[in-house]
Amino acid sequence: MSENTIGSGAGEVRWGIVGAGRIAQRFADSLAHVPGARLAGVWSRREEPARELAGRFGAQACASFDALLDNIDALYIATLQDSHPHYALRAFAAGKPVLCEKPAAVNARALQQMIDAARAAKLLFMEAMKPPFYPLYQRLRAHLEADGIGEIGLVRAGCSIANVPSDHPSFSLEAGGGALLDIGVYEAFLAVDWLGEALDVQTIGRLGDTGVDVFASLNVRHERGIAQLFCGLDLQGRGDALIAGTRGTVTIHENWWNPVRATIAYTDGRKVELEEPFSGGGLNYETAHFCELLRAGAIESPIMSHATSMRMIAIIDAARRDLKLRFPFETD
């Protein structure tokens, strides 16, 4: 680790970003709102966008990925999802902790390799699933602990975006695209977070001209209930979520994965409105959590655990099997 004693409760966290696309820019913008953290370096196979991104924040545009790793305390992976394991494994080999954009990997096998490598190296590794770190989501959790809606048995969530450009990586079979991995993984998180591990997944959907899933509808039986989920790239669908219990319901209003407002309706007629605006673009909350874990010497988040990530990708794997969707780079 660096000389500023990260892992001993002190020191600035110097971040590096691999990738220079939209999510990399959002991360860099959000990082400015994280105390004790700064962007130190950027590397991308696209040299000019990397230079521009680094220049905006006074960071170094590195000449290679290895050069990036030499000058940082933590790595954020913001490349296309098919390359996530490649960069994560190299980072772990270099002794660097990793915050990896969702989905951390396109299948459970690749994700398990990443987890195993991080644990073997005793390094922090977390999938960047942002919703549980938002102020609204945390306030909702606290409210339900004090005034619950009974036994929760249903999660219903979905989002479909009709105007995704045809040249977007989501439509690339070679890059591991598709609605399930790009959008459905959010819904999988919500279901796992409230209902536990998935026991059975039933999926119907459509594949588009490029071979990726452009719409999928999932019914999932979990340890503690049922989830009804959908995701799509060619229809316009709402982005709210419903959590139903024996004593009431929670509606997280759209867009639920950037949560600001929730309505809790109890069977006794009471209604509670929660509202918590977020700041800094939203990615700052997960990043601040990661920095706190890093300073504490942790290798896993208690909120976004390795087990949660594995449970999420297991749902997506099962759904892709139902749709007979396989990526060219996947091996048996």
N, C-alpha and C positions, 0 to 999 in steps of 0.2 A: 504494500500500500504506500501512499505518499508520506512525506515527512511531516505533514500537518496532523498526524495522529488520528486519522479517521478510524473509528472503531474503539476509541478511548474516550468518547463523549465530547470531543472537541474537534475543531478544524473545519475549514471550508471544504465542501465537496466540489471537486472539479469534474464537470460532466463532459463526456464526448458523445457525439451523435454520429452514427453511421447511417447515411441516407440524407437526402436534401429536398425531399418532396413536401407535400402539404402538411403531413403529420409531423415531420421534423421541424417545420417552421412553427407549428402550433406548440410543440414541446418547448422550443427555444423561447417563444413569447411567454409561455407559462412559467418557465424557469426563472424569469426575472421577478416573479412573485414568491419565490421560495427563499426564505432567509437562510443565509449560510451556504448558498449554492450559486455556481455560475457556470456558464458555458465556456469550456476551455478549448475544445477542438471539434472539427467537423471533417469527415471524409465521406466521399461518395464517388462512385464510378463516373458520375457526371461532374466534371471539374468546375465548370462555371457556376452552377447553382450552389455547390458547396462553398465556393469562394464568396459568393454573395451572402449566403446565410452566416458564415463565420464573420464576415465584415460588419454585418449589422450589430453584432454583439461583442465585438472586440476579441473574438476567438481566433484560433489558428486554423487555417485551411490546410489540413495535413496532406502530405504527398502520398501516403499509403495508409492502409488500415493498421499496419504494425506501428507506424509513426503515431497514429491516433492513440493507440493503446499505451504507448510509452509516456504519455503526458496527461493522463486522466486518473480519477479515482473511481469513476463509475461510467458504464456505457449504456446509452439508450439506443436500442435497435429500432430504426424507423424505415427499414427497407421493405420490399415486397415479402409476403409471408413465406414463400418457398425458400428464401435465403436465411431466415431467422436462425435455424440451427447452426448453419455454417459460421455465422458471425459470433453466436453465443459460445460455441465450443472453442473457438479461437480465443475469445475473451477469457474464458475460464482457464485455458491453458496458460494465459499470460497473467493470471492472478487478479482479474478484474471482475467485480460484481456487475450484474446485468439486470436492467429493467427493459423488458421486451414488449414491443407493441403487440396488441392482440391481433389475430390469434398467435400465440407464442410459437406454435407449430401447426402444420396442416393435418397431422394425425397423431394418435396417442403414442405410437412407437417413437417418432422423432421427439416428441415432448418428453418422454421418459428418458431418452438419451441425454437431453439437456439437464433434466433434474438430477440424474445420476452423476453427471460431470460436475455440476455445481456442488452437490453434497460431498463428492470425493475431494474436491478442492477446498471445501469449507468456505464457500463464497455465497453471498446473497444473490438470489435469483427470484424475480417476481414478474408475472405477466401483468402488463399495464391495462388492467380492467378498471376503468375509472369510477363507475357509479357508486360503489360502496364507500368511497372517500368523500363524496360531496356532502356539504352541510345538511341538505334536505334529507338525504338517505340516512345519515347518522342520527338526525333528530327524529326521523320516523322510527328507527330502531329503538331509540330511547323511549319514545312515547308508547310504543306497543309493549315494551317491557313493563311499563307502569300501568297501562290501561289497554290491555290486549283485545284482540278480536276473536279470542277463543282458539280452538285448534285449527290451524291453517291447512287447507286441503286442496286448494286450486290456485294456480298461477296462470294468467292469460296475458300474453304479450306478443307484440309483433310490429314490424315496420317493413314497408315496401316503398321503394323510391322509383318513380317512373321515368325520371329525366337523367339517368346516369348516362354520360357520354359513351358512345359505342367503342371508343378507343381507351376507355378506362381499364386499368388492370383487373378490375372485378370480372371482366368478360374474358380474361386470359386463362385458358386451361393450363398452359405451360407454366404460369406463375402461381397456380393454386388458387384461382379466383372462384367466384360464385357467391350467391346470396348467403348460403349457410355459414361460410367462413367469414365473410365480410360484415354481415349483419346478424345472422342467426346466433353467433357466438355470444352476443349481448343477451339475447333472450335465454340462451342456455345458462348463462350465469345467474340470471334472476330466478330461474326455476330451481337450480341447484342450491342457491343461497337460502331459499325459503322451504324447499321440499326435500333436500338431501339428494342422495345418489339416484340416478335413473336406473330402473330395473327393466324397462321395456320401452322401445321406441318404435312407433309406427309412422311412416312418412309417405306422403304423396306429393308429387311436384312435377315440374317441367324442366327439361334441359333446353337451352337455347342453341342458336346456330353455331356457336363456338364450342359447344360441349359442356359448358358449365351450367349449374342450376340457376335458373332465372326466377323460379318461385318454388317454395317448399312450405308445406303445412305439416306440423308435427303434433301428434298426440303422444305424450310421454307419461309413463307410470313411474312414480318416484317412491322412495321409502315412505314418504309422509303425504302422498297425494298425487294429483294429476296436473300436468302442465299442457296447455294448448298454445302453441307457438307458430308464428309464420314469419317469413322473410321473402323479399323479392326485389328484383332489379328492373321489372318492366310494368309494374302496376303501382299506383299511388295508394298507400295504406297508412292508417293512423299509427302514431308512435306512443300511445299510452299503454299503461299496464294495470292489471287488476290482480289483487291478492285477496282471496276469499277465505274467511274462517267461519266457525260456528256461531260467532257473536257479532259478525260484521264484515265489512269489506274495506279495502284500501284501494283507491285509484291514484296512481302516480301519473299526473297529467303529462301530455307530450311536451317535449321529447323526454321520455322517462329516463333515458340513459344520460341525459344532462339535467337531472331533476331539480326543479325549482319549487313545485307546488304539488301537494297531495291532499286528498279528501278522505277522511275516515268516517264511514257511516256505520253506526251501531244498530243492532236489531231493536234496541230499546228506544230508538228515535233520535238519539243524539247524533250530531254531526260536528266534526272537528276539521278545521282547515289549517294546514301547515304551509308556510311559505318561507323559503330560505334562498335568496339569490346567491349566486356564486360569482366569484371574481377570478381574474387572471386567466380566463380561458378554460378553466376546469381541470387541465392536466396537472396543475400545480399541487393539487391535494394528494394525488397518488405519489407524486415526486417527493413532496415533503415527508410523507409516510416512509418512503424508501430511504430518504436521508436519515431519518430518525433511527430506523432499523440498522442502517450501516454504522452509525455512530455507536450504537449499542452492541455491535458485534454479532448481530443476528444473521442467520442464513436463510430464514424463511419468514414470510409475513403471516401473522395470525389471522389477518382479515382476508387476504388474497393468497391462500395457501397453495402449495403444490397439489394437494389432494383436490382442491376446488378446480384448479386448472385441468387436472386429469379428468374429473367428472364432466366438465364442460366439453372437452374435446371428444370424450366417449359418446356423447349425444350426437355430435356432428358426424363422427365416424359412422355411427349406426344409421343416421339419416342418409349419408352418402351411399352406404351399402344398399339401402332400399331403392335409391334412385339409380344404382349401378353407375355411379360417378367415380371415376378413378383418374388420377393425374398421371401424365406420362412419366414423371420422375419417381413415382412410387414403386417400390419393389416388394416382393412377397416376403 
